[in-house]
Amino acid sequence: RTELATARKREAALSTELEAARAAAASHQTAAEARSREALELRQQLHAQKQAVRAAEGRLSRLPGSARALAERLSDLCEPIEAAL
């Protein structure tokens, strides 16, 4: 009888432990899915920014020399400001 009662208590404890582990796994999966979505959004933003840079470089290459130098200087001046934002 004592062994049966002990076994049942152990079974209940293991069942509780299993449920806690399942809940933790579900929570980790949800967090991983959120990070995956965030990573996808960041990759999409990076792709859009790269396209914008390529377009700007194309426009810049068509400017006359002095205007190109001015545009490059303005770009250089904006970098620390953008980094600070």
N, C-alpha and C positions, 0 to 999 in steps of 0.2 A: 504493500500500500504506500509506504513512504517513498519507494522508488518511483511509483506511478505518479504521485503528487509532485515529486521533484522533476520528473520528466515533463509533466504538463507545464510546470512553471518555466522550465527551460525552453519549452516549445513556445510559450507565450512571449518570453523575452526575445527569442530569436525572431518571432513574427513581428514584434514591434521594431526590432533592429532592421529587419528586411524592409518594412514600410518606410522607415526613416531613410534608408539607403535609396529606395526608389524615389522618394520625394527629393532627395539631394540630387540624384541623377537627372530628374526632370528639370530641376532648377538650373543645373549646369547646362543642360541641353538648350533651355530657353535663352540663357545668357550667350551661349555659343552662336545660336541662330541670330541673336541681336547683333553680335560682333560681326557676323558674316554679312548681314544686311548693311551695317555701317561701312564695312570694307568695300562692298560693292558700290555704295554711294560715293565713297572717296575715290575709287578707281574711275567712276563716271565723271566726277568733278575734275580729276586730273586729266582725263582724256579731253574734256572740253577746254581746259586751260591750255593744254598743249596745242590744240587746234587754234585757239585764239592767239597764242604766241606765234605759230606758223603764219597765220594771216597777218599779224602785225609785222613780222619780219619781211613778208612779201611786200607790204606797203612801204616799209622802211627802205627796202632795197630799190624802190622806184623813185625815191626822193632825190633831189639834187644834193651834191656833196655837203654844202653848208647846212641845209635843212636836216640832212641825215645826222650830221654831227650834233646839231641842237637836239634832235629827238633822242639820240643816244644819251646825251648829257641829262636831259629831263628824266629819262628812264632810270639812270644811275641815281639821280637825286630822289626819286620816288621810292626806291627799294628800301632804304632805312625807315621811311615813313610807313610803308606797307607792313614791314616786319614788326613795327611797334604796335600796329593795330591789332 
